[in-house]
Amino acid sequence: MQKRGVNNLALARAVNVSHVAIGNFVSGQLPKSEHLVALAEFFEVSTDELLGRCAVKYPDHVPTALVLHDAPKKPNVSQLEKIATSLEIQIGELRRAIAELKK
């Protein structure tokens, strides 16, 4: 969701469920099959990837906690540092792009 820049409400509208349902999915509740398919289509991944049943091909800086279930309870410090560094880089890139667009 972060990578796509969508919040619970926007994703809920895109896959035709309530924003509460999205919150439940993020918290670990498994969606019904039709919702799982809609989520997979929205994120352009397989349903197996969403369920954590196959190796997800995310860049190293993206933790497996982004998968719908089997997320680690507490990410380790190294993972959090990698995420923070990646986000700082992405924010810098966004700020540069915004500045260029304003010119």
KOLGU-615145 format. One record per atom (N, C-alpha, C, O): residue number from 1; atom name; z, y, x. Coordinates in Angstrom, 3 decimals, decimal comma, padded with zeros to 6 digits. Each point is the difference from the previous one (the first is absolute). Last residue first. Example, Ala and Ser with C-alpha at 12.3 -4.5 7.8 and 13.67 -1.06 7.14 Angstrom:
2
+-----+------+----------+----------+----------+
! seq ! atom !       up !    north !     east !
+-----+------+----------+----------+----------+
!   2 !    N !  007,080 ! -002,250 !  012,850 !
!   2 !   CA !  000,060 !  001,190 !  000,820 !
!   2 !    C !  000,730 !  001,090 ! -000,770 !
!   2 !    O !  000,169 !  001,108 !  000,509 !
!   1 !    N ! -000,239 ! -006,828 ! -000,219 !
!   1 !   CA !  000,000 !  001,190 ! -000,890 !
!   1 !    C !  000,000 !  001,200 !  000,900 !
!   1 !    O !  000,665 ! -000,019 !  001,036 !
+-----+------+----------+----------+----------+
//
This chain:
103
+-----+------+----------+----------+----------+
! seq ! atom !       up !    north !     east !
+-----+------+----------+----------+----------+
! 103 !    N ! -011,426 !  024,194 !  009,378 !
! 103 !   CA ! -000,812 !  000,966 !  000,783 !
! 103 !    C ! -001,262 !  000,376 ! -000,718 !
! 103 !    O ! -000,788 !  000,794 !  000,512 !
! 102 !    N !  003,964 ! -004,144 ! -002,040 !
! 102 !   CA !  000,352 !  001,375 ! -000,383 !
! 102 !    C ! -000,851 !  001,031 !  000,733 !
! 102 !    O ! -000,107 !  001,144 ! -000,441 !
! 101 !    N ! -000,210 ! -005,799 !  001,420 !
! 101 !   CA ! -000,555 !  000,264 ! -001,326 !
! 101 !    C !  000,277 !  001,444 ! -000,448 !
! 101 !    O ! -000,787 !  000,590 ! -000,740 !
! 100 !    N !  002,665 ! -002,148 !  004,791 !
! 100 !   CA ! -001,458 !  000,106 !  000,127 !
! 100 !    C ! -000,643 !  000,342 ! -001,353 !
! 100 !    O ! -000,935 !  000,798 ! -000,065 !
!  99 !    N !  005,534 ! -001,658 !  000,145 !
!  99 !   CA ! -000,278 !  001,251 !  000,686 !
!  99 !    C ! -001,502 !  000,217 !  000,149 !
!  99 !    O ! -000,490 !  001,117 ! -000,166 !
!  98 !    N !  001,937 ! -005,204 ! -001,567 !
!  98 !   CA !  000,240 !  001,070 ! -000,962 !
!  98 !    C ! -000,329 !  001,345 !  000,619 !
!  98 !    O ! -000,628 !  000,844 ! -000,639 !
!  97 !    N !  000,478 ! -004,579 !  003,439 !
!  97 !   CA ! -001,105 ! -000,048 ! -000,963 !
!  97 !    C !  000,125 !  001,121 ! -001,034 !
!  97 !    O ! -000,994 !  000,625 ! -000,369 !
!  96 !    N !  004,495 ! -001,194 !  003,458 !
!  96 !   CA ! -001,201 !  000,501 !  000,682 !
!  96 !    C ! -001,188 !  000,037 ! -000,957 !
!  96 !    O ! -000,780 !  000,952 !  000,003 !
!  95 !    N !  004,760 ! -002,859 ! -001,593 !
!  95 !   CA !  000,162 !  001,448 !  000,172 !
!  95 !    C ! -001,212 !  000,610 !  000,689 !
!  95 !    O ! -000,444 !  001,086 ! -000,374 !
!  94 !    N !  000,587 ! -005,763 ! -000,078 !
!  94 !   CA ! -000,190 !  000,650 ! -001,299 !
!  94 !    C !  000,120 !  001,522 !  000,119 !
!  94 !    O ! -000,780 !  000,742 ! -000,596 !
!  93 !    N !  001,724 ! -003,328 !  004,397 !
!  93 !   CA ! -001,425 ! -000,064 ! -000,313 !
!  93 !    C ! -000,296 !  000,684 ! -001,324 !
!  93 !    O ! -000,997 !  000,712 ! -000,121 !
!  92 !    N !  005,497 ! -001,135 !  001,356 !
!  92 !   CA ! -000,694 !  000,929 !  000,893 !
!  92 !    C ! -001,493 !  000,046 ! -000,284 !
!  92 !    O ! -000,602 !  001,073 ! -000,032 !
!  91 !    N !  003,138 ! -004,264 ! -002,226 !
!  91 !   CA !  000,313 !  001,343 ! -000,507 !
!  91 !    C ! -000,686 !  001,050 !  000,853 !
!  91 !    O ! -000,548 !  000,967 ! -000,529 !
!  90 !    N !  000,238 ! -005,415 !  001,957 !
!  90 !   CA ! -000,800 !  000,215 ! -001,205 !
!  90 !    C !  000,243 !  001,387 ! -000,590 !
!  90 !    O ! -000,936 !  000,647 ! -000,470 !
!  89 !    N !  003,570 ! -001,980 !  004,123 !
!  89 !   CA ! -001,395 !  000,150 !  000,426 !
!  89 !    C ! -000,878 !  000,322 ! -001,210 !
!  89 !    O ! -000,834 !  000,904 !  000,049 !
!  88 !    N !  005,297 ! -001,929 ! -000,896 !
!  88 !   CA ! -000,089 !  001,293 !  000,686 !
!  88 !    C ! -001,435 !  000,281 !  000,439 !
!  88 !    O ! -000,486 !  001,124 ! -000,122 !
!  87 !    N !  001,436 ! -005,336 ! -001,736 !
!  87 !   CA !  000,005 !  001,048 ! -001,017 !
!  87 !    C ! -000,101 !  001,387 !  000,623 !
!  87 !    O ! -000,678 !  000,875 ! -000,538 !
!  86 !    N !  001,054 ! -004,577 !  003,418 !
!  86 !   CA ! -001,280 ! -000,031 ! -000,703 !
!  86 !    C ! -000,085 !  001,110 ! -001,039 !
!  86 !    O ! -001,026 !  000,669 ! -000,125 !
!  85 !    N !  005,115 ! -001,272 !  002,329 !
!  85 !   CA ! -001,016 !  000,516 !  000,925 !
!  85 !    C ! -001,360 !  000,059 ! -000,677 !
!  85 !    O ! -000,720 !  000,991 !  000,125 !
!  84 !    N !  004,212 ! -002,974 ! -002,531 !
!  84 !   CA !  000,236 !  001,441 !  000,142 !
!  84 !    C ! -001,055 !  000,623 !  000,911 !
!  84 !    O ! -000,534 !  001,066 ! -000,305 !
!  83 !    N !  000,508 ! -005,748 ! -000,149 !
!  83 !   CA ! -000,422 !  000,645 ! -001,247 !
!  83 !    C !  000,135 !  001,510 !  000,116 !
!  83 !    O ! -000,906 !  000,739 ! -000,386 !
!  82 !    N !  002,529 ! -003,298 !  003,925 !
!  82 !   CA ! -001,463 ! -000,078 ! -000,046 !
!  82 !    C ! -000,539 !  000,705 ! -001,249 !
!  82 !    O ! -000,993 !  000,724 !  000,060 !
!  81 !    N !  005,653 ! -001,154 !  000,340 !
!  81 !   CA ! -000,503 !  000,957 !  000,990 !
!  81 !    C ! -001,525 !  000,017 !  000,006 !
!  81 !    O ! -000,604 !  001,069 !  000,094 !
!  80 !    N !  002,758 ! -004,259 ! -002,780 !
!  80 !   CA !  000,172 !  001,335 ! -000,557 !
!  80 !    C ! -000,517 !  001,068 !  000,962 !
!  80 !    O ! -000,595 !  000,987 ! -000,433 !
!  79 !    N !  000,622 ! -005,476 !  001,873 !
!  79 !   CA ! -000,973 !  000,189 ! -001,079 !
!  79 !    C !  000,075 !  001,414 ! -000,554 !
!  79 !    O ! -001,025 !  000,641 ! -000,230 !
!  78 !    N !  004,242 ! -001,837 !  003,427 !
!  78 !   CA ! -001,328 !  000,091 !  000,617 !
!  78 !    C ! -001,076 !  000,234 ! -001,060 !
!  78 !    O ! -000,893 !  000,827 !  000,189 !
!  77 !    N !  005,350 ! -001,673 ! -001,571 !
!  77 !   CA ! -000,169 !  001,350 !  000,545 !
!  77 !    C ! -001,385 !  000,175 !  000,593 !
!  77 !    O ! -000,614 !  001,054 ! -000,169 !
!  76 !    N !  001,045 ! -004,711 ! -003,678 !
!  76 !   CA !  000,728 !  000,280 !  001,227 !
!  76 !    C ! -000,372 !  001,381 !  000,535 !
!  76 !    O ! -000,968 !  000,613 ! -000,451 !
!  75 !    N !  001,230 ! -002,100 ! -004,843 !
!  75 !   CA ! -000,925 !  000,014 !  001,138 !
!  75 !    C !  000,785 !  000,320 !  001,269 !
!  75 !    O !  001,016 !  000,693 ! -000,046 !
!  74 !    N !  000,876 ! -003,077 ! -004,405 !
!  74 !   CA !  000,201 !  001,157 !  000,861 !
!  74 !    C ! -001,021 ! -000,051 !  001,134 !
!  74 !    O !  000,061 ! -000,903 !  000,835 !
!  73 !    N ! -000,510 ! -002,195 ! -004,356 !
!  73 !   CA !  001,019 !  000,854 ! -000,610 !
!  73 !    C !  000,196 !  001,281 !  000,811 !
!  73 !    O !  000,101 !  001,090 ! -000,562 !
!  72 !    N ! -004,838 ! -003,702 !  000,428 !
!  72 !   CA !  001,295 ! -000,090 !  000,663 !
!  72 !    C !  000,981 !  000,970 ! -000,647 !
!  72 !    O ! -000,379 !  001,096 ! -000,413 !
!  71 !    N ! -003,533 ! -003,263 ! -002,480 !
!  71 !   CA !  000,210 !  001,113 !  000,923 !
!  71 !    C !  001,353 ! -000,163 !  000,672 !
!  71 !    O !  000,966 ! -000,425 ! -000,634 !
!  70 !    N ! -003,363 ! -002,279 ! -002,856 !
!  70 !   CA !  000,350 ! -000,536 !  001,311 !
!  70 !    C !  000,161 !  001,099 !  001,036 !
!  70 !    O ! -000,167 ! -000,238 !  001,196 !
!  69 !    N ! -002,848 !  001,685 ! -005,252 !
!  69 !   CA !  001,243 ! -000,741 !  000,098 !
!  69 !    C !  000,168 ! -000,561 !  001,396 !
!  69 !    O ! -000,848 !  000,206 !  000,867 !
!  68 !    N ! -002,722 !  002,948 ! -001,959 !
!  68 !   CA !  000,830 !  000,029 ! -001,202 !
!  68 !    C !  001,299 ! -000,785 !  000,100 !
!  68 !    O !  000,999 !  000,419 ! -000,586 !
!  67 !    N ! -003,211 !  001,959 !  004,877 !
!  67 !   CA ! -000,454 ! -001,075 ! -000,872 !
!  67 !    C !  000,986 ! -000,093 ! -001,161 !
!  67 !    O !  001,171 !  000,343 !  000,161 !
!  66 !    N ! -000,396 !  002,562 !  003,472 !
!  66 !   CA ! -000,891 !  000,586 ! -000,994 !
!  66 !    C ! -000,582 ! -001,057 ! -000,933 !
!  66 !    O ! -000,600 !  000,344 ! -001,018 !
!  65 !    N !  003,411 ! -001,233 !  004,867 !
!  65 !   CA !  000,779 !  000,407 ! -001,171 !
!  65 !    C ! -000,873 !  000,627 ! -001,076 !
!  65 !    O !  000,455 !  000,188 ! -001,128 !
!  64 !    N ! -001,798 ! -001,579 !  005,615 !
!  64 !   CA ! -000,276 ! -000,940 ! -001,084 !
!  64 !    C !  000,794 !  000,344 ! -001,245 !
!  64 !    O ! -000,221 ! -000,601 ! -001,051 !
!  63 !    N ! -001,194 !  004,500 !  004,548 !
!  63 !   CA !  000,894 ! -001,152 ! -000,118 !
!  63 !    C ! -000,388 ! -000,902 ! -001,152 !
!  63 !    O ! -000,639 !  000,434 ! -000,959 !
!  62 !    N ! -002,285 !  002,858 !  004,316 !
!  62 !   CA !  000,338 ! -000,135 ! -001,413 !
!  62 !    C !  000,865 ! -001,246 ! -000,173 !
!  62 !    O ! -000,446 ! -001,100 !  000,326 !
!  61 !    N ! -001,505 !  002,471 !  003,898 !
!  61 !   CA !  001,050 !  000,935 ! -000,383 !
!  61 !    C !  000,402 ! -000,103 ! -001,466 !
!  61 !    O !  000,948 !  000,663 ! -000,423 !
!  60 !    N ! -004,514 ! -003,321 !  002,546 !
!  60 !   CA !  001,323 ! -000,355 !  000,503 !
!  60 !    C !  001,101 !  000,908 ! -000,507 !
!  60 !    O !  001,138 ! -000,444 ! -000,151 !
!  59 !    N ! -005,483 ! -000,132 ! -002,919 !
!  59 !   CA !  000,236 !  000,441 !  001,376 !
!  59 !    C !  001,445 ! -000,302 !  000,396 !
!  59 !    O !  000,874 ! -000,126 ! -000,858 !
!  58 !    N ! -002,844 ! -003,069 ! -002,781 !
!  58 !   CA !  000,384 !  001,396 !  000,095 !
!  58 !    C !  000,088 !  000,387 !  001,464 !
!  58 !    O !  000,235 ! -000,858 !  000,851 !
!  57 !    N ! -001,670 ! -003,441 ! -003,687 !
!  57 !   CA ! -000,583 !  000,650 !  001,163 !
!  57 !    C !  000,266 !  001,494 ! -000,012 !
!  57 !    O ! -000,925 !  000,803 ! -000,121 !
!  56 !    N !  003,478 ! -005,468 ! -001,807 !
!  56 !   CA ! -000,569 !  001,274 ! -000,424 !
!  56 !    C ! -000,469 !  000,734 !  001,239 !
!  56 !    O !  000,734 !  000,094 !  000,984 !
!  55 !    N !  000,078 ! -005,449 ! -002,139 !
!  55 !   CA !  000,190 !  001,041 !  001,008 !
!  55 !    C ! -000,713 !  001,264 ! -000,458 !
!  55 !    O ! -001,221 !  000,010 ! -000,155 !
!  54 !    N !  002,990 ! -003,170 ! -003,646 !
!  54 !   CA ! -000,929 ! -000,154 !  001,117 !
!  54 !    C !  000,261 !  001,133 !  000,969 !
!  54 !    O !  000,709 !  000,957 ! -000,311 !
!  53 !    N !  001,778 ! -001,339 ! -003,720 !
!  53 !   CA ! -000,323 ! -001,412 !  000,231 !
!  53 !    C ! -001,016 ! -000,231 !  001,098 !
!  53 !    O ! -000,347 ! -001,147 !  000,283 !
!  52 !    N !  002,512 !  005,161 ! -002,711 !
!  52 !   CA !  000,498 ! -000,365 !  001,322 !
!  52 !    C ! -000,297 ! -001,436 !  000,374 !
!  52 !    O !  000,700 ! -000,586 !  000,826 !
!  51 !    N ! -001,971 !  003,322 ! -004,810 !
!  51 !   CA !  001,118 ! -000,930 ! -000,150 !
!  51 !    C !  000,578 ! -000,445 !  001,336 !
!  51 !    O !  000,992 ! -000,728 !  000,040 !
!  50 !    N ! -004,782 !  003,594 ! -000,256 !
!  50 !   CA !  001,085 !  000,683 ! -000,709 !
!  50 !    C !  001,232 ! -000,881 ! -000,126 !
!  50 !    O !  001,130 !  000,489 !  000,026 !
!  49 !    N ! -005,009 ! -002,382 !  001,848 !
!  49 !   CA !  000,561 !  001,010 !  000,901 !
!  49 !    C !  001,161 !  000,733 ! -000,670 !
!  49 !    O !  001,027 !  000,246 !  000,633 !
!  48 !    N ! -003,455 ! -003,310 ! -003,220 !
!  48 !   CA !  000,825 ! -000,687 !  001,002 !
!  48 !    C !  000,628 !  000,988 !  000,971 !
!  48 !    O !  001,154 ! -000,165 !  000,396 !
!  47 !    N ! -004,293 !  001,696 ! -003,519 !
!  47 !   CA !  001,302 ! -000,211 ! -000,627 !
!  47 !    C !  000,933 ! -000,734 !  000,957 !
!  47 !    O !  001,208 !  000,239 ! -000,006 !
!  46 !    N ! -004,978 !  002,764 !  002,223 !
!  46 !   CA !  000,083 ! -001,195 ! -000,837 !
!  46 !    C !  001,376 ! -000,082 ! -000,646 !
!  46 !    O !  000,957 !  000,626 !  000,455 !
!  45 !    N ! -003,224 !  004,150 !  000,649 !
!  45 !   CA !  000,536 ! -001,128 !  000,753 !
!  45 !    C !  000,000 ! -001,203 ! -000,927 !
!  45 !    O ! -000,245 !  000,132 ! -001,200 !
!  44 !    N ! -000,618 !  004,757 !  000,216 !
!  44 !   CA ! -001,103 ! -000,661 !  000,694 !
!  44 !    C !  000,504 ! -001,061 !  000,971 !
!  44 !    O ! -000,422 ! -000,067 !  001,155 !
!  43 !    N !  002,811 !  002,969 ! -004,461 !
!  43 !   CA !  000,260 !  000,122 !  001,434 !
!  43 !    C ! -001,071 ! -000,670 !  000,869 !
!  43 !    O !  000,058 !  000,053 !  001,229 !
!  42 !    N ! -000,432 ! -000,175 ! -006,014 !
!  42 !   CA !  000,259 !  001,397 !  000,344 !
!  42 !    C !  000,159 !  000,175 !  001,512 !
!  42 !    O ! -000,557 !  000,929 !  000,586 !
!  41 !    N !  000,128 ! -005,299 ! -002,318 !
!  41 !   CA ! -001,262 !  000,738 ! -000,075 !
!  41 !    C !  000,193 !  001,450 !  000,410 !
!  41 !    O ! -000,824 !  000,558 !  000,724 !
!  40 !    N !  004,646 ! -003,219 ! -001,042 !
!  40 !   CA ! -000,831 ! -000,449 !  001,123 !
!  40 !    C ! -001,329 !  000,744 !  000,013 !
!  40 !    O ! -000,474 !  000,406 !  001,061 !
!  39 !    N !  003,321 !  000,347 ! -004,715 !
!  39 !   CA !  000,558 !  000,597 !  001,226 !
!  39 !    C ! -000,843 ! -000,378 !  001,209 !
!  39 !    O ! -000,285 !  000,845 !  000,849 !
!  38 !    N ! -000,836 ! -002,845 ! -004,937 !
!  38 !   CA ! -000,311 !  001,430 ! -000,048 !
!  38 !    C !  000,519 !  000,709 !  001,257 !
!  38 !    O ! -000,684 !  000,859 !  000,555 !
!  37 !    N !  001,791 ! -005,394 ! -001,112 !
!  37 !   CA ! -001,436 !  000,148 !  000,264 !
!  37 !    C ! -000,389 !  001,477 !  000,028 !
!  37 !    O ! -000,756 !  000,428 !  000,873 !
!  36 !    N !  005,122 ! -001,443 ! -002,132 !
!  36 !   CA ! -000,181 ! -000,317 !  001,407 !
!  36 !    C ! -001,466 !  000,174 !  000,404 !
!  36 !    O ! -000,300 !  000,550 !  001,060 !
!  35 !    N !  001,436 ! -000,192 ! -005,561 !
!  35 !   CA !  000,411 !  001,205 !  000,737 !
!  35 !    C ! -000,159 ! -000,208 !  001,501 !
!  35 !    O ! -000,353 !  000,927 !  000,730 !
!  34 !    N ! -000,515 ! -004,536 ! -003,587 !
!  34 !   CA ! -001,018 !  001,035 ! -000,232 !
!  34 !    C !  000,350 !  001,304 !  000,729 !
!  34 !    O ! -000,887 !  000,734 !  000,436 !
!  33 !    N !  003,968 ! -004,415 ! -000,233 !
!  33 !   CA ! -001,237 ! -000,257 !  000,738 !
!  33 !    C ! -001,049 !  001,090 ! -000,203 !
!  33 !    O ! -000,690 !  000,379 !  000,946 !
!  32 !    N !  005,793 !  000,997 ! -001,277 !
!  32 !   CA ! -000,807 ! -000,984 ! -000,716 !
!  32 !    C ! -001,334 ! -000,115 !  000,727 !
!  32 !    O ! -000,399 !  000,902 !  000,738 !
!  31 !    N !  004,311 !  000,753 !  002,399 !
!  31 !   CA ! -000,750 !  000,417 ! -001,185 !
!  31 !    C ! -000,665 ! -001,178 ! -000,692 !
!  31 !    O ! -000,187 ! -001,063 !  000,593 !
!  30 !    N !  004,902 !  001,180 !  002,368 !
!  30 !   CA ! -001,410 ! -000,374 !  000,060 !
!  30 !    C ! -000,712 !  000,420 ! -001,282 !
!  30 !    O !  000,514 ! -000,215 ! -001,098 !
!  29 !    N !  003,826 !  002,496 !  003,650 !
!  29 !   CA ! -000,371 ! -000,772 ! -001,184 !
!  29 !    C ! -001,490 ! -000,312 !  000,081 !
!  29 !    O ! -000,809 !  000,888 !  000,268 !
!  28 !    N !  003,106 !  001,888 !  003,014 !
!  28 !   CA ! -000,056 ! -001,441 !  000,221 !
!  28 !    C ! -000,332 ! -000,843 ! -001,209 !
!  28 !    O ! -000,217 ! -001,204 !  000,139 !
!  27 !    N !  000,362 !  006,179 !  000,707 !
!  27 !   CA !  001,340 ! -000,526 !  000,250 !
!  27 !    C !  000,029 ! -001,513 !  000,143 !
!  27 !    O !  001,038 ! -000,572 !  000,335 !
!  26 !    N ! -005,034 !  002,874 ! -001,456 !
!  26 !   CA !  000,375 !  000,438 !  001,343 !
!  26 !    C !  001,369 ! -000,557 !  000,379 !
!  26 !    O !  000,254 ! -000,294 !  001,168 !
!  25 !    N ! -001,741 ! -000,432 ! -005,541 !
!  25 !   CA ! -000,811 ! -000,777 !  000,938 !
!  25 !    C !  000,402 !  000,332 !  001,435 !
!  25 !    O !  000,166 ! -000,892 !  000,832 !
!  24 !    N !  001,824 !  003,412 ! -004,252 !
!  24 !   CA !  000,513 ! -001,367 !  000,015 !
!  24 !    C ! -000,769 ! -000,873 !  000,985 !
!  24 !    O !  000,595 ! -000,812 !  000,708 !
!  23 !    N ! -002,132 !  005,181 ! -001,445 !
!  23 !   CA !  001,279 !  000,030 !  000,708 !
!  23 !    C !  000,614 ! -001,391 !  000,106 !
!  23 !    O !  000,552 ! -000,367 !  001,038 !
!  22 !    N ! -004,354 !  000,810 ! -003,678 !
!  22 !   CA ! -000,348 !  000,148 !  001,419 !
!  22 !    C !  001,265 !  000,024 !  000,843 !
!  22 !    O !  000,068 ! -000,657 !  001,038 !
!  21 !    N !  000,511 !  000,651 ! -005,647 !
!  21 !   CA ! -000,471 ! -001,309 !  000,462 !
!  21 !    C ! -000,364 !  000,060 !  001,478 !
!  21 !    O !  000,313 ! -000,917 !  000,759 !
!  20 !    N !  000,780 !  004,911 ! -002,867 !
!  20 !   CA !  001,212 ! -000,801 !  000,179 !
!  20 !    C ! -000,384 ! -001,389 !  000,523 !
!  20 !    O !  000,677 ! -000,552 !  000,868 !
!  19 !    N ! -004,021 !  003,544 ! -002,177 !
!  19 !   CA !  000,495 !  000,338 !  001,335 !
!  19 !    C !  001,289 ! -000,761 !  000,305 !
!  19 !    O !  000,320 ! -000,238 !  001,165 !
!  18 !    N ! -003,922 ! -001,995 ! -004,475 !
!  18 !   CA !  000,930 !  001,130 !  000,027 !
!  18 !    C !  000,453 !  000,285 !  001,427 !
!  18 !    O ! -000,042 ! -000,869 !  000,871 !
!  17 !    N ! -004,871 ! -001,089 ! -001,744 !
!  17 !   CA !  001,357 ! -000,475 ! -000,263 !
!  17 !    C !  000,913 !  001,222 !  000,010 !
!  17 !    O ! -000,441 !  001,108 !  000,304 !
!  16 !    N ! -004,527 ! -001,417 !  000,899 !
!  16 !   CA !  000,334 ! -000,122 ! -001,414 !
!  16 !    C !  001,316 ! -000,741 ! -000,267 !
!  16 !    O !  000,067 ! -000,911 ! -000,825 !
!  15 !    N ! -002,403 !  002,436 !  005,024 !
!  15 !   CA ! -000,036 ! -001,426 ! -000,322 !
!  15 !    C !  000,495 ! -000,297 ! -001,419 !
!  15 !    O !  000,170 ! -001,159 ! -000,379 !
!  14 !    N ! -000,479 !  005,662 !  002,118 !
!  14 !   CA ! -001,199 ! -000,642 !  000,531 !
!  14 !    C ! -000,101 ! -001,470 ! -000,393 !
!  14 !    O ! -001,099 ! -000,524 ! -000,177 !
!  13 !    N !  004,962 !  003,156 ! -000,940 !
!  13 !   CA ! -001,174 !  000,407 ! -000,798 !
!  13 !    C ! -001,253 ! -000,738 !  000,456 !
!  13 !    O ! -000,830 ! -000,392 ! -000,821 !
!  12 !    N !  004,721 ! -000,286 !  003,323 !
!  12 !   CA !  000,167 ! -000,566 ! -001,339 !
!  12 !    C ! -001,200 !  000,336 ! -000,879 !
!  12 !    O ! -000,517 ! -000,859 ! -000,715 !
!  11 !    N !  000,804 !  002,831 !  004,961 !
!  11 !   CA ! -000,388 ! -001,408 !  000,080 !
!  11 !    C !  000,100 ! -000,660 ! -001,367 !
!  11 !    O ! -000,861 ! -000,798 ! -000,371 !
!  10 !    N !  002,336 !  005,225 !  000,665 !
!  10 !   CA ! -001,450 ! -000,058 !  000,227 !
!  10 !    C ! -000,488 ! -001,449 !  000,071 !
!  10 !    O ! -001,040 ! -000,336 ! -000,566 !
!   9 !    N !  005,713 !  001,053 !  000,196 !
!   9 !   CA ! -000,699 !  000,422 ! -001,210 !
!   9 !    C ! -001,520 ! -000,110 !  000,159 !
!   9 !    O ! -000,686 ! -000,511 ! -000,886 !
!   8 !    N !  003,550 ! -000,401 !  004,636 !
!   8 !   CA !  000,113 ! -001,015 ! -001,052 !
!   8 !    C ! -000,816 !  000,359 ! -001,234 !
!   8 !    O ! -000,674 ! -000,858 ! -000,571 !
!   7 !    N ! -001,198 !  003,185 !  004,829 !
!   7 !   CA !  001,380 ! -000,273 ! -000,379 !
!   7 !    C ! -000,003 ! -001,041 ! -001,115 !
!   7 !    O ! -001,058 ! -000,469 ! -000,420 !
!   6 !    N ! -002,619 !  001,569 !  004,640 !
!   6 !   CA !  000,298 ! -000,066 ! -001,432 !
!   6 !    C !  001,478 ! -000,271 ! -000,218 !
!   6 !    O !  000,643 ! -000,691 !  000,790 !
!   5 !    N ! -003,600 !  000,861 !  003,383 !
!   5 !   CA !  000,483 !  001,285 ! -000,496 !
!   5 !    C !  000,261 !  000,016 ! -001,487 !
!   5 !    O ! -000,190 !  001,023 ! -000,657 !
!   4 !    N ! -001,278 ! -004,601 !  003,890 !
!   4 !   CA ! -000,937 !  000,519 ! -001,002 !
!   4 !    C !  000,424 !  001,359 ! -000,551 !
!   4 !    O ! -000,774 !  000,671 ! -000,683 !
!   3 !    N !  003,590 ! -002,872 !  003,759 !
!   3 !   CA ! -001,301 !  000,115 !  000,668 !
!   3 !    C ! -001,049 !  000,584 ! -000,937 !
!   3 !    O ! -000,843 !  000,789 !  000,427 !
!   2 !    N !  005,115 ! -001,801 ! -002,149 !
!   2 !   CA !  000,045 !  001,161 !  000,891 !
!   2 !    C ! -001,358 !  000,224 !  000,646 !
!   2 !    O ! -000,480 !  001,130 !  000,082 !
!   1 !    N !  001,003 ! -004,914 ! -002,727 !
!   1 !   CA !  000,000 !  001,186 ! -000,824 !
!   1 !    C !  000,000 !  001,249 !  000,868 !
!   1 !    O ! -000,699 !  000,971 ! -000,289 !
+-----+------+----------+----------+----------+
//
